[in-house]
Amino acid sequence: MIKHGAPDDYSRICHYVSVINKNPSCGGLDGGCFQPSKPRTIYIGNDQANIAMSGAIVIHEVCHAIQAAEKRPLKETECYSVGNYYLKSVTQY
């Protein structure tokens, strides 16, 4: 869905992330995690069977991977913004 709905975001995933670890305990219900000690890995804990939300969580966590790669502070507001933008773009009719 990300590859076809947001090709620029997909290319960022491919560039900044090597592993997407499905860890349901990570980030609580419907969430994900990024650990700076493993900068090319994101953790996705989405068990809600909602592919659009899963994509938004991936985009959010990739944002943190980009921040870390660029040696910037990990700012949630920036990453929520890109995740929300993705979610809105793929769910509009």
N, C-alpha and C positions, 0 to 999 in steps of 0.2 A: 504494500500500500504506500509506504514511504517512497519507494523507488519511482512509482508512477505519479503519485500525488504531489510530491515535493522533491524533484530530482536534485536540487541544490543541497537540501538537507541530507539526502541519501549519500551524495558524494562526500559530505563532511563526515558522515558516519564511517565510510570506507577509509577516509584519510586519518581520522583521529582515534578510532576504536578497533581493536583486534578481537576482543571477546565481549559478548553480551551474555551475562550469566543470569539465568532465570532463578532467582532466589526469593521465594515467596515471603520470607520473613524480613526482607530488606525494605526499609522505607514505609513499613506499615501497610494498611489496606490501600491497594491501588497505587503504590508508589515505587520508587526506585532509589538507588544510591550511587554515589560516586565516591571512591576512596582515593585521595591523592597519592597514597603509597602504591597504587596500581593504576597508573594514569591512562593505560590503554584498555581498561576494563570498565564496563558499566554493569550495574546490577539492576534488574527489572523485577519487581514483585507484583505484577498485575495478574490477578486471578479472576477478573470480572468478565471475561469473554467479550470485551469491547475492543475491537481492533483499532478504532480511531483513538481511543484513550491510550492504548498500549503504544501506539506510534508517538503520541504527544509525550509520553513518559520517556521513550527512547530519545526523542529530540531534546528534551529537558536535560537528561543526563549527558548527552553528547555535548551540550553547551558547557557543562562543567569540565568535561575533558578538554574542550577548546580553551577555556579559561586557564586550566592548569598548564597546558602546552604553551600558552602565551605568557605564563608566569604572572597571571593577573589574580586578584582575589576571587574566591568562589562566591559569586553574588547570586542569591536566589531570585531576586527580582528580574534580572536579565534572563535567566533560564526559564522562569515561569512565563515571561513575555514571549519567548520564541516557541515554547510548547503550546501556549494558548493560541498564538498566531497559526501554527500548524493545524491545531484542532479545528479552529474556525474555517481554515481554508479547505479542509477535506470534508467538512460536514455541511457546507453551504450547498444549497440546490440551485 
